[in-house]
Amino acid sequence: MLDTNNFTLMREGQIIEVEPRVFDVIVYLVESNNKVVTRDELFEKVWNGRDVLDATLSNHIKIARQVLGDNGQLQHTIKTIHGRGYQFIALVDDKPIELETTHSKNRYYVLVALALITLIFVFFQFKSNAKQNIETPVIAVLPLTNNKPSSDSDYFSIAITDQIIGHLNYLHNISVRPSASIRKYINTIDPVSVGKELEVDYILTGNYLKVNNTIRLNIELIEIKSSQLIWRSKQIEVENKNAFELQDIVTQRVINALKVKFSTTEIQRIEKDIPQSALAYEYYLRGIAYPYTNDGNRLAIEMLKKSLDLDENYALTYVELGDRIRRYKQFSLQDMPFQKAEDYYLKALKINPDLLNALSYLAMYYTETNQIEKAIKLANTMVQINPNHADTHFTLGYIYRYAGLVDLAIKEMKKAVKLDAHNPKYRSLIGTYSGNGNYHKALKMTELYETSPFTLGWKGLMYRRLGDNKKALEYFNHVIKEDKNGLWANVATVFKSYILGNTQQGLVAVEKLSDAANSDGETLYYLSSYYALLGDKENAIITLKKAIDAGYFNYPFMVSNSYFTTLENDGRFKKLLERAFTKHLDFKEMLFIQ
């Protein structure tokens, strides 16, 4: 029995202690007996429109069921209507329920007044904080929860999330954690903890339900510092065939919720990344989900090819395919009968000239192939599109490293890593630290990423640099076993052979690397240093010249690299250093750096 005068609940003659808000939920559901009550309606009627976490309502429903002797499995009192709301289905006797008492009306008015005061306070507090906070807000979009898990609809969890992230990346005044950082948080139940772990200011989270030919979506934005919900959308519903309209709707509502102004140009850029085929997009998503291993890259390429067969006008597929082909060729030391990665990047940019990851990959390609002026132009375009995007900073850092602007390279790459610490693309900072002599920092950075031949190989290299050959050999042996005939297996063989005094075996490994080397200047620079370390001065000189010709002129790395000690008195080596130094100064002048 519910007594709304004294706000008590009796069950089997016993008074049951009930929290005030849970009591109000029960009363409203009973009032609406056999009528489906939406979640939004409960927020409006019980919380008087206040912004509270979606999980708060779920928790109150759970407690209401408990005090009524019900649970989520039985549902003989409060029934969940998936995608709609809740329904009170037990028999109701009207007499014990007194709803329109003066006491309850007064209590209602008090609650409304308190709610209004709270909202006003929160609003002005938010505005005040916004004025004081001069840093760009950082947001993470968590994978959306499927309210009715199914193999036919589960992929929407990442699909919609990935698209929302892509759209928000075009906006200058916010910084967004990329998909690589958030995929592991599928079905998370504690968004605030995730937000703290990702070091963001806001978390966008929500759930969806695919029913017949429609998709229903609920989303909310949480401020991590205060652990408060600052905005919840009304339920968004679109037809299944128009599923990719969801990201446009969500993006616009997030923009409104953050109360940040954006230009018309930024908004227009968002409209360019809409796929035409849902199945093609599913293949795309499956492709990008594979890890950055040799097998993972090979499988990703297969999925992405299927995606292009279904939709040849989706720019993001071209970008990912180009990147995976480049990685597979580089790290597996095997070629593939596909177009050059550059061709795929150019196709992507023909479809969408503002695509940040395509601009980034193409800029790095130009950097690696002695076209550094083209590269810096592309990087500057990225700065104009979004100066707060992780790829923008990483691309600048990559270019600066090739040109020998080491401090600037580290500064920009650190910004990228801070924005997206676990993105394997940014692990290149490990090599930057190593070249600058920061071996401990490089070693620490390897812990950010999953164990792979790359991370194990760098661990071995850093321990060798630090003088711990025993530990270095442990890692080199592990790499040789795991990577077989891949790039890192040969690198490990080079240094294992050097440590053990078997330089001839090391030179054989360097030759294998040289046979597979492309025109990448930095790769050629590393090969030159390996030749020098193993005592092959002629090939060291020849390969270093190729590296500089290919556009690698990091003079500070060259003069501080102890592997070149055997070449210090060689006139040809000195001339090559002078040439690298001149190119280094010319680049600085081009950037107006004094």
Stockholm file with secondary structure:
# STOCKHOLM 1.0

chainA/1-594         MLDTNNFTLMREGQIIEVEPRVFDVIVYLVESNNKVVTRDELFEKVWNGRDVLDATLSNHIKIARQVLGDNGQLQHTIKTIHGRGYQFIALVDDKPIELETTHSKNRYYVLVALALITLIFVFFQFKSNAKQNIETPVIAVLPLTNNKPSSDSDYFSIAITDQIIGHLNYLHNISVRPSASIRKYINTIDPVSVGKELEVDYILTGNYLKVNNTIRLNIELIEIKSSQLIWRSKQIEVENKNAFELQDIVTQRVINALKVKFSTTEIQRIEKDIPQSALAYEYYLRGIAYPYTNDGNRLAIEMLKKSLDLDENYALTYVELGDRIRRYKQFSLQDMPFQKAEDYYLKALKINPDLLNALSYLAMYYTETNQIEKAIKLANTMVQINPNHADTHFTLGYIYRYAGLVDLAIKEMKKAVKLDAHNPKYRSLIGTYSGNGNYHKALKMTELYETSPFTLGWKGLMYRRLGDNKKALEYFNHVIKEDKNGLWANVATVFKSYILGNTQQGLVAVEKLSDAANSDGETLYYLSSYYALLGDKENAIITLKKAIDAGYFNYPFMVSNSYFTTLENDGRFKKLLERAFTKHLDFKEMLFIQ
#=GR chainA/1-594 SS CEETTTTEEEETTEEECCCHHHHHHHHHHHHTTTSEEEHHHHHHHHSTTCCCCHHHHHHHHHHHHHHTTCCTTTCSSEEEETTTEEEECSCCCSTTCCCCCHHHHHHHHHHHHHHHHHHHHHHHHHHHHHHHCCSCCEEEECCCEESSCCTTTTTHHHHHHHHHHHHHTTCTTCEECCHHHHGGGTTCSCHHHHHHHHTCSEEEEEEEEEETTEEEEEEEEEETTTTEEEEECCCEEEEGGGGGGHHHHHHHHHHHHHTCCCCHHHHHHHTTCCCSCHHHHHHHHHHHHSCSSHHHHHHHHHHHHHHHHHCTTCHHHHHHHHHHHHHHHHHHCCCCSSCCHHHHHHHHHHHCTTCHHHHHHHHHHHHHTTCHHHHHHHHHHHHHHCTTCHHHHHHHHHHHHHHTCHHHHHHHHHHHHHHSTTCGGGGGHHHHHHHTTCHHHHHHHGGGSCCCHHHHHHHHHHHHHTTCHHHHHHHHHHHHHHHTTSHHHHHHHHHHHHHHTCHHHHHHHHHHHHHHCCSCHHHHHHHHHHHHHTTCHHHHHHHHHHHHHTTCCCHHHHHHCGGGGGGTTCHHHHHHHHHHHHHHHHHHHHTTCC
#=GC SS_cons         CEETTTTEEEETTEEECCCHHHHHHHHHHHHTTTSEEEHHHHHHHHSTTCCCCHHHHHHHHHHHHHHTTCCTTTCSSEEEETTTEEEECSCCCSTTCCCCCHHHHHHHHHHHHHHHHHHHHHHHHHHHHHHHCCSCCEEEECCCEESSCCTTTTTHHHHHHHHHHHHHTTCTTCEECCHHHHGGGTTCSCHHHHHHHHTCSEEEEEEEEEETTEEEEEEEEEETTTTEEEEECCCEEEEGGGGGGHHHHHHHHHHHHHTCCCCHHHHHHHTTCCCSCHHHHHHHHHHHHSCSSHHHHHHHHHHHHHHHHHCTTCHHHHHHHHHHHHHHHHHHCCCCSSCCHHHHHHHHHHHCTTCHHHHHHHHHHHHHTTCHHHHHHHHHHHHHHCTTCHHHHHHHHHHHHHHTCHHHHHHHHHHHHHHSTTCGGGGGHHHHHHHTTCHHHHHHHGGGSCCCHHHHHHHHHHHHHTTCHHHHHHHHHHHHHHHTTSHHHHHHHHHHHHHHTCHHHHHHHHHHHHHHCCSCHHHHHHHHHHHHHTTCHHHHHHHHHHHHHTTCCCHHHHHHCGGGGGGTTCHHHHHHHHHHHHHHHHHHHHTTCC
//
